[in-house]
Amino acid sequence: MADTEVSRLSRLTAILTYLQSRRLVTATVIAKKFDVSIRTVYRDLRALELAGVPILTEEGKGYKLMDGYTLPPLMLTEPEANALITAEQLVIKNKDASFVQHYTEAVNKIRSLLRNSTKDKAELLSGRIQIRQNNAGNFTSNFLSAIQLSITNFTVVKIEYRSVETAQTSFRDIESLALYSTQENWILIAWCRMRKELRSFRLDRIQKLEVTNEKFHPHDFDLEKHFEACRKNFSANP
């Protein structure tokens, strides 16, 4: 088989996997991810359809796979499995207990689908990689998973929060928008109903948390634009 045919077959497989990992994706996004032209994307999608893959089109929105369609059992390459094992070692050192628990459970499910030879190599590599941070295995929070769900489900969260600056405790109703990690701390960006503005909350300062059944209206929020605004504000007020 010619190299170009092998390359295209690999790309078609990768596009199919990418489609299954997303609810909806545009041709532009596919073209950018696989570094091909829009015309090539259209040809590839047509080839998948001719091969029997049920690709649906939502006019003006993008492409998706028909509900219920699944790929054959997961087959990771050895480098992909190695990346997974390395990421697992990073996560184990994280200071949020809920994140470590759920990631470990997810990795175990993926490991169960690996070929036996790949499993053996993954086990070997797992014992040969160590991340030299948080060696004491300290957990400073247990709320990351709950907050992630509040972001994706637009549910109001009640928190008891201890201020970093004043050490005083306050009770807030917040609308979770985004998360980022810095210096081993998870930071939540949320709309604070009490302050009526965007605020940042360190997860290790949250004393108690309750995810309510109340829904909030999705905000027009972009994390990169938020960071850019923060940088400009810092430059203007050093």
N, C-alpha and C positions, 0 to 999 in steps of 0.2 A: 504493500500500500504506500503511495507517495506521501512525503512529509506533509504536504499541504492538506491531504485528505485526513491524515492523523490529527493534524492541528485543528481542522474543522470539527472532526468527531469529538475531540476533547472539549472544544468550545460549546458544541451543542449539548453535551452532557452537563457542562458547567452552567449553561443558561437554564437548562431544565431544573437543576438543583436550586438555582437562584430564584426561579419562578415559584418553586414550592416553598421557599423560605420567606416569601413576601405575599401579602394579600393582593397587592396591585402594583405593577411596575410599568414605567413608560419605556418606549423604545430608546429615548434619549439617555435615560439612566443606564440601560443595558449597553448601549454603544460606548458610553463613557467608561463603564466598569471593565469591559472586555477590549477596549481600545480598538474598536472597529467603526465603520461608517453606519449611518442609519439604514442605508440601503442593504448592507450586509445583515443587519439585525432582522430586517423584514424577510430576507431570503432564509435566514436561519429559523425564524419562527414558522415560516411556511414549510420548511423541511421537517420540523418537529410535528406539525399538523399532519403532513402526509404520512408520517411514521405512526400516526394513531394517537398522538398526544392531544388531549382535549383542551386547547387553549381558547379562552374566551376573550372577547374584546369589549371593553367599555368605552364607547365613543368619547373622545376628548380626555380620557382618564388614563388608559393604559391596558395592560394585558394581565391575565391571571389564569391559573389552572382551574378546571371544573372542580367544584366541591366533591370530596370523596376520592379524588384521584391521588394515588400515592406511588412513590418510586419503590423499586426493589430495596431490600435491606441495605442499610448504610454500609458503605465500603470506604474506609479512610485509607489514604496512602500512608506510608511510614512517616514522611515528614509532617503530614497533618496530625497524625497521632502524637508525634513528638511535641508539636506545638501545643497540643491539648494538655499533655502531661506537664509541660513547663508552665503553662498558664495555671494549672491546678496548684502547683507549688507556690505561685504568687498569691493565689486566692487564699490558701490555707493560712498565710501570714496576715490576712486582713483582720482588722479589729472589730468587725461586725459579725456576730455569731450567726445571725440568720442567713447572711450572704454565704458564709463558709458552708453551712449545712446544705443549703439548696444547690449550690454549685457542685459540691461533692456528690450529692445524690444524682444530679444530671450527668456528671462525668461517669459515674458508675453505670448508668443506663447505656451510655455511648460505648463504654468499654465492653459491655456484654455483647455488642454487635461486631466487635473486631475479630478478624481472623486470629486463630490461635498463635500463629507465628508472630503476628503484630502485637498480640497481648503480652507475649513473653518479652519482647523488646521494650514494650511500654513499661512493664514492671521493672526491668533492668534500669531503664533511664530514670524512673521515678526515684530509685534509691541512689542515683548518682547526681541528683540536682538538689541544691539547698539554697534557699533565699535567706540572706543574713539580715533580716529585720524582724522585729517583734519576736525575738527568740524565746521570750518568756511565755509566749502564747496568750498574751492578755487580750481579753475582749472588752471593749469600752462601750459597745452599743449592741442592741439586738433588734433594731427597728428598720433596717434597710429594706428588707423584703416587703414589709407592710407598707412602707412609704412608696416603693416602686409600684405596688398595686394601686395606691391612692392616686398616683400620677396618671396611670393608664386608664383608670376607671372614674376619674374626676370626682373623688369622694372627699368630703371635708374631714380633716383630722383635728382632734383636740389634743393639745400637748401641755405638759407641765415642763417649763423650760427654765434652766438656770443660766443667767446671763454670764458671758465670758468676762465682761468688763466690771460688772458690779457684784456678781455672785448672788444677786437677788433672783427669786423665783417668781415667775408669772405664768398665767394660764392663757393660752391662745387658741383660737379657732383659725386654722390656716388652710389654704388651698395649694397643694403641692404642685410644683411646676417642673423642677429639674434637680438633678444631683450632680455633684462633681467631687472628686477626691483630691486632697492636697495635704502633703506632710502627714500621711497616714490617717487623716481625718476625713470623714464624709461630711459634705456640706449640702444642706437642702436649701434651694431657692423656692420661696413660697410667697403667696399673697397673704399678708397678715390682716385679718379682719379688724383686729383691735387698732393697729397702727394705720390701716388703710393705705398700705404701700407694700412694695416688694421688700422682703427681708431675707437674710441668710441665717440659717440655724445649724449649728454643729450638732451632729447626731449624738456625740458623747455627752452633750449638755442636756439632752432630752431625758427628763427623769421618768415621765410616764407618757404613754401614747395610746390614743383610742381612735381607730378608724370608724367613723360614723356611717350611717346609711344615707346621709344627706349628699346630694349631688350638687356640684357647682358648674356654672357655664364655662366651657373651655376658653382659656385666655388666648389672645393673639400674642404668643410668646415665642421668641427665637433665642436659643441659648447663646449662639455665637454673637448675635447682635447685642445681647445683654452684656457679654464680656467686653465687646468693643465699646459700648457706652461707659462701662466701668473704667476702662483704660483711659478714655478721653477725659472723664471726670477726674481721675487721679492726676493726669498730666496738667489739667487746668488748676487743680488744687493740691499741689505737692505737699 
